[in-house]
Amino acid sequence: MVVSSGDMEIQRIREKKLVEMMQKTRAQLESASKNEGRPITLTDASFSSEISKYPLMVVDFWAAWCGPCRMVAPVVEQLAKEYAGRVVFGKLNVDENPLTSNEFEVQSIPTLLIFRNGEAVDGIIGAAPKHQLESKIKSHLSN
């Protein structure tokens, strides 16, 4: 089999892109692990840039006055620690950040949305138990 210089160039470009993708993913995971397993506080101003930084992010839409939100908060904190380096967790106060909550049509809280590469792919509305949240997260980790 004869390999042309064009084929060799295409292979070189593929290898270079693969290395770049691996480095980007490694950097994202290192950045996520620097959080030491704590959720990131998100705002209307930071939301878009933060969710696009990470391959997988779970965002908790909450409010201080919301009882079910206070029930879910420790579960989110616990999952953030358990999945540090694999999943990044964020929290967005809907009262302080109405633009983002309106953009995603958050009508009830708590709402947890799962973002893959900056795109909303799944979610849970209401105070769900840990095993249910974990099941949703695991299904997106395996993809």
N, C-alpha and C positions, 0 to 999 in steps of 0.2 A: 504494500500500500504506500502510495506516495503522498506525503503531506506537503501541501503548498504553504508558502509563506503567509498567505491570507488566513489559512486555517490556524497556523501557529500564532498569528497576531490575535485572532479571536479567542483562542485558548488563553493567551496571556492576559487579555482584558477580562475574561471570566474569572480567572484566578485572582486578579487584582481586586475586582468587585467583591468577590467572596471574602477576601481578607478584610476589606473595608467594612463589610456588613458584620463580620465577626467582631471586629474592633468596636464598632458602634454599639452592638449588643452588650459586649463586655463592659463598656463605659457606662451604659444605662444601668446595668445591674450593680456595678460598683457605686454609682450615684445613689441608687435605691437603698443599698445596704448602709450607706452613710447616715441615713435616717435613723438607724439603729432600731428599726421596727416600730417607728411611731408614724401615725398618719400626718400627712402634710396639710397645713391649713391653706385652703384655696380661697381666692377672691374672684370677683368678676374680671379684674385686671389680669390676674395670673392664670386663670383657668385654662385657656387654650394652649398656652406655652407649656404648662405643667403636664397636661394629659398627653400631649404629643411627645413628651420626652421618654415615656416608658412604654414597653411592649404591652404590659397589662396593668391596668389601674382600676381600683374600686373606689368610687366616690360616694360618700355618705352625705346626702342632703338632709339637713337637720335644722332645728331651732332650739334656743335655750328653754323656751316655755313648754316644749313638747315632751310629755311623759314617756311615750314609747321611744322617742329619740334617746332619752336618758337610759332606757333599758338596753338599747342596741349599742350605745357608745362603748361600754366595757368589752363587748364581744368584738367590735371593730378593732379596738386597741389590742386585744388578745390575738386576733387573726393577723394583724399587722406584724406582731412579733413572730408568730409562727411561720409566716410566709415571707419574712424579710429576705430580700435578694431575689425573690421570684415574682412577687406581686407588690405593687406600691398602693398604699391606701391614702385617700385624701378626704378632707371634711370641708363642706361648704355650708356656711350658715345662710339659710334662705332669706332671713330677715335683712341681713346686711348685704346680700348679693342677689338682688331680685332679677337682674338681667340674665344670669346664667340659669337660674331655676326656671325662669320663663322660657328661655331658649329650648330647654329640654322638657318643657310642659310638666314640670313637677307640680302636681295638684295635692298630693298627700305626702306627709312626712311621718316617719323616716322613709326615704327612697334611697336605695343603693343602686347605682348604675355601674356597669362594668364596661370599661373602655379597652379596646385592643387597638394599639397604634393610633390613638387619638379619636377613634370612632366608637360610639356607643353600640354595644353588641348584645347587651342583656341587662336585666335589672330585677330588683325585688322591691315591692312596695309594702310597707308595714314592718312591724317588729317581728322579724323571723328569728327562729332559734339558730344557734351557732351551726348545728349540723346542716341546716338548709342553706345557709350562706356558704358554708364550706363546700357543699356539694356543687353549687353554682360555680364557685371559683375553680374547683378542681376540673370541672368540665371544660373550662377555658384554658387551663394550664395544659391539658392533654392535646389541645388543637395545635 
